[in-house]
Amino acid sequence: MILSQAQWRTLEQRHAERVEPWITPRLQRRLRGRKHPVDDFLFEYYPYSPARLATWHPGHGVTLLGDTSQFRFRGGYVEHEDGIIVDLSALDSRQDRLDLVLRLLAGTQQRPPMVNCFGLHEWAMVYRLEPDQIRHADQPLRLSPEAIAETVDGLGLRCTHIDAFRFFTPQAMPRNSIIPTRATQPDLEQPGCLHANMDLYKYAMWFQPFVGSDLVADCFELARAARDLDMRASPYDCTEFGLAPIAVETPAGRAEYAAAQRNLMLQARPLRAGLVAALARSRAALGGRAATSGRHPGDC
């Protein structure tokens, strides 16, 4: 695809307008020393600044024409005929990570979903802790520690995601039905998992500028929806932020959570497929470039 300066400027402006409602409040809250349990979490748990989210990239396979000096100064681009394209050589040192992510995403997409965890990973992170031991101590709990422990003990834990499980309390870890590890992550992640769907944003950002900013923004928007559901189903009281609780300690709350989890999974499916397609195109181009230069595609 070839984009004239007028075309890519329009896309760049459209991206800026889309992300501005996420970025400006973040910067304003930071100046005031305040935090939002959804929107600020996404900029802190994932170490990508508002400026990076705001920076537009066309993605692999697009040639930009006209005055492209801003991309040359930014890095990650090379001259191509009358314009510039992303610099494929930047992936040379990241082939192992790229192959791992492709395996992880493709495997997640193919597995049956699990929608009976009821978001209890947040409960497991405070299970049998004293109030002064809780990670998010500035956010009040909506239930007593005893009620939290009773819910976890009664419903059990079925978390498949290592980056949620690793924050479980020592008392909660043995109560999980499996022990996810970093090594088993590509074999365990499944499309019903909130964190697996939230992490699509992380993987999209890992491979910028090869992943276009439209898909990055789509993944960020999905991550916000996942985190919103996460906090509403948590044992924290987030009503001051307009987050009405989903009482998963009750049958009605569990049914509400499972329905929302399924809906989120359906929203994530085309984004995961789009990310796999974008990364696979870059991987194929990288392999083809290596082959024509006499190097094996798997060599680093």
N, C-alpha and C positions, 0 to 999 in steps of 0.2 A: 504494500500500500504506500502511496505517495501523498503527502499532505502539503498543500501550499501554506505559506505563512498565514494567510487569512484563515484557513481551515484550522490549523493547529492552535492559533491564537484564540479562536472561538472555543475550542475544546478546553484549553487551559483556563479560560475565564469561567467556563461552566463548572469546572472542577473546583475552582476557588470559591465560587458561590455555594457549591454544595457542602464543602467542608467548613465554611465559615461559622455556621451555627454550632458546630462541635468545638471549634478552636477558640473563638473569642471568649465564651464563658469560662473555658479552662484557664485562659490567661488572666481573666478578671478575678477568678477565685484564688489563683495563686498569689496575686497581689494582695488580696485581703487575708491570706492565710487560712482559707476555708477549703474543704474537700467534699466532693460528691462521690458517693459510694459506687456509682456506675461510671460516669464520664471521666473522673480523675483516675479511677482504677485502670482504665484502658491505657492511659498515658504513663502509668507508673509500673504496672505489672509487665507491660510490653514496653521496652525502652526506646520508644520512637517519639520524637518531639512533635509538637504541633507543626513546626516548620517543615519537618520531613513529610508529614501527612499532607500538608498544603502544596508541596512541590509536585508539579505535574510531570508525568512521563508517558510517552505514547505506547511503550512496550516494544517487544522484539518484533521485527519484520516491518517496521514503519520507517519510511524515509521522510525527514522534515526538510523543507526547502525554505529559502529566504534568509533572514537575519537570525541565525541560530547561535550567536555568540554566547548566550546565557547557558546553553547546554555544553558548550566547549569548556567554559569556566567551571561548570558543575562537575565535570568528569564523568566517565562511563560511556562516552560517545566517541565515535570516530567519523572522519570524513568518508562520504560515499557519493560518488558521482557529483551532482550539483548540491548535495545536502549532507545531512548527517544521519547516522543510525546508532543504535546501542552497540557498544564494543563487546563482541562475543568473547574476546580473550579474557575478559574479567571473570568468566566462569571457569577458566582453566584450573584454578586452585580450589574450586568449589564443586567439582564433579561428584565427589563422594556424598556431600550433603544433598546435592540435587537428586542423586539416585535414591538416597534414603527417603527424602520427602515424597518423591514420586511413588515409591513403594508404600509408604505410610498412607498417603491420600488414596491411592487406588485400592488398597486393602480395606480401608475404612468404608469406602463407597460400596464395596461388594458384600460386606458383612450384614447380617440381620441386626436391626436396632434393638437396644435394650431400653425400655422406658419404664422400668420399675425401681429405679434408684431413688426417685422422689427428691432429688437435690440434697440428699443428706450429707454430701461431702462438707458443706459449710457447718453442719451440726457436728460432724466428726472432728472438725478443727477446734472446737471448744469443748469437746466431750470430757467431762470430769475435770475441768480446769477451775481454779479459783478465779474470781473476777479480775484480779490484778495480773493474771497470766495470759489473758486473752489478747490475741494479736491486734484486733481492732477495738481496743479498750475505749476509744473515744465514741464508739457507737453503742448505744444501750441495747441490751437483749430484751426481747419481748416475752421471754419465758424464763423461769427460774432454772438454775443449773440442774436441779433435780428433774424437772420436766423434760429438759433436753436429753438427759441421760436415759430417762424412761422411754422416750421416743426412739432413740437409737437402739436401745436394747430390745425394744419390742418389734421394730421394723427390720433391723439388720442393715448391714452396709454392703453395697454391691458396686463399688466404684472401679471403673476400668482405666482411669486416666492417671498416669504417674504424677503429673504436675498438680493434681488435686490431692492425690493420696499422700504425697510427700509432706503435706502440711497437716496431716492427721495427728492428733495427739498420740503419744506412745500407748495410751490405754485403748485408743480407737483402732489402731492399725491391726491388731490381731483379730478384730471383729469383722474385718472386711472379708468377703468371700474369696478373693484372690489377692495376690501380692504383686501389683504391677511394678515393673522396673523399666529403666530406660532401654535395656536390651530387648525387652518383650513388647515395647510400645507399638512397633509396626504390626504385631500380631494380635494385639488386644483392642486397639481403638475401634470404636463402632459409631455409626452415624447418629445414634440417639443421644450421645454424650454432649452435654452443654459445652464442656471445655474443649472437646475435639472440634466442635463447630466454631467456637470462639477463636481457636488457634488458627483458623484459616487466615485471619488478618496477619498473624505473625508470619506465616509462611509466605504470604503475598509480599510482605515487607522485606523478608529475607532476600527475595530475588528481584527487587527493584534494581535497575530500571527495566528489566526484562518482562516484568508483569506490569501491564498498563494501569494507570491510576483509576480508571473507571472500576476495574475489578477490585483494586485495593480499597476504594471507598465503599463498594458493595460489601466487602468483607468486614470493614470497620462498622458499618451500619448493622450488620448481623451480629457482630460481637457486642454491640451496645444492647441489642435485644436479648442476647443470651445472658449478659451480666444483669440486666434488669430482672429477668426471670430468676436468676440466681439469688439476687438479694431479696426479692419478694418472697421466695420460698425459704429463706434462711431464718435462723432464730433471732436475727437482729431486728430491731424496730427502726424501720427506715421511712416511717410515715411522714416525717418532716420534709422529706424530699419528694413527696407525692407517690411513694411506692407502697401501695396497699398490700398487706401481707397475704400470702397464700399459705394457709394453715395446713401444711402437709402432715401435721400430727393428727389430723382428722381424715376420715374416709372421703369427705367432699373435697377437702384440700388436695388430697392425693390425686383424685380424679381430675381436678382442675390443672394440677401441675403436669400430669401425664399428657393431657390434651395440648397444653402449651408446648410441651417438649416435642411432641409429634409435629406440630405446626412449624416449630423452629427447624426441625430436621428437614422438612420439605423445602423450606427456604434455603437451607444450606446446600442441598443436593446440586442445584445447577451451578452454584458458586464453586463447590469442590470440583465439579466436572470441568468448569472453565479454567480453574487453576491448574488442574492436571494437564489440560490441553495446552495451555500457555507454556508450562514448564517442559512438556514433552517436545514442543516445537523448538524450544531453545536447546534442549538436549540433543535432538536430532541434528540441528544445525551445527552444534558443537562437534558431534561425532563425524559429520560429513566434512567439516573443515579439517579435523584431525586426520581423517583418512586421506584427503587429497594432499596433505603435507607429509604423508608417509608414517604417521604416528597412529598407533592403535587407539580407538576411541576411549578405552578404559584407562589409558596411561595418564598420569598426573604430571 
